[in-house]
Amino acid sequence: MLKFFKRNRQENIEHTKDAVKPSRERWFGRILSVLRTSKLDDSVWEELEEILISSDVGVETSMRIIEELKAKVKEGGLESGEEIFESLKESLVAGIESENAESLWMDDTEVTGPYVILMVGVNGVGKTTSIAKLAYHFTQEGKKVILGAADTFRAAAAEQLEILGKQIGVEVIRHESGADPGAVAYDAYQAAKARGADVLIVDTAGRLHTKSNLMEELRKVHRVLARLEPKAPHQVILTLDATTGHNGLAQAKSFKEAVDCTGIFLAKLDGTARGGIVLAINQELQVPILFIGTGEGVTDLAPFDTRDFVESLLAPVS
């Protein structure tokens, strides 16, 4: 029995606050002062809608949220700016929250061999760094971790993973550049099982969603792992770059179609002022965000908590 991701809640909140700071200071932190105006006229609703849309929440979702708030005000259920503000928070929480997302990591999980995580995502989104962050976190909890360098498409990919592996003290299983990724996944699983590893994280090539042969290769890696252990991979985590906003969602949909993604690692959240993409991801993909990248170091991640995220995002700024 393995128990994944013990939480230091206060530490995670601080990481989350740091990650959403650009979004809060540029957009969301202004919302309460906007709602405290003496008269809730059309200009207020328009300004609120502009904040949501500009922060990458999405046009349709932003309009729906505003219409819901206006309806509550009209019905007399909300009167003060503070009440509308709290109602907005609840709307955002409801729009982001995914059923049982937390239980994917916080429950006791029974596995017969290593717990297998398959990481997918296009080049440049921060996938390899995200793998290192997860591996480091597991090692800090006393778990034995092995990494599989199944991104054989780029010669530098395995080398980068090896460098990070050495930094955090975990073994990396790799083949020569151009080797069969399925064979790497096979050997990595066998090595992890033979050496008593608790967790195996398998990297994959940064497949462009327009390359059907590469997506089929990804499916093959998935099949190889499933033949070795029927429940593997236990998680298929899609790494998304928060700085790309809506541009990354089309690629994400292709990965979801190729392999059933169970969760998202939202990298580089600290590098964008458009944190509303979190809401758009849930609306468009219906895949829970499991982790957020909060900086460049291996310690800079936080398990995603919907309410903590919304509270941090909407904290007023002067």
HELIX and SHEET records of a PDB file:
HELIX    1   1 ARG A    9  ARG A   26  1                                  18    
HELIX    2   2 PHE A   28  ARG A   30  5                                   3    
HELIX    3   3 ILE A   31  LEU A   35  1                                   5    
HELIX    4   4 ASP A   42  SER A   54  1                                  13    
HELIX    5   5 VAL A   59  LYS A   74  1                                  16    
HELIX    6   6 GLY A   81  ILE A   96  1                                  16    
HELIX    7   7 SER A  103  MET A  106  1                                   4    
HELIX    8   8 LYS A  127  GLN A  140  1                                  14    
HELIX    9   9 ALA A  155  ILE A  168  1                                  14    
HELIX   10  10 PRO A  181  ALA A  194  1                                  14    
HELIX   11  11 SER A  212  LEU A  228  1                                  17    
HELIX   12  12 ALA A  242  GLY A  248  5                                   7    
HELIX   13  13 LEU A  249  ALA A  258  1                                  10    
HELIX   14  14 LEU A  269  GLY A  271  5                                   3    
HELIX   15  15 ILE A  277  LEU A  285  1                                   9    
HELIX   16  16 THR A  306  LEU A  313  1                                   8    
SHEET    1   A 2 LEU A   2  LYS A   3  0                                        
SHEET    2   A 2 ASP A 108  THR A 109 -1                                        
SHEET    1   B 8 GLU A 171  ILE A 173  0                                        
SHEET    2   B 8 VAL A 145  ALA A 150  1                                        
SHEET    3   B 8 VAL A 199  THR A 204  1                                        
SHEET    4   B 8 TYR A 115  VAL A 120  1                                        
SHEET    5   B 8 GLN A 235  ASP A 241  1                                        
SHEET    6   B 8 GLY A 263  ALA A 267  1                                        
SHEET    7   B 8 ILE A 289  GLY A 293  1                                        
SHEET    8   B 8 LEU A 301  PRO A 303 -1                                        
END                                                                             
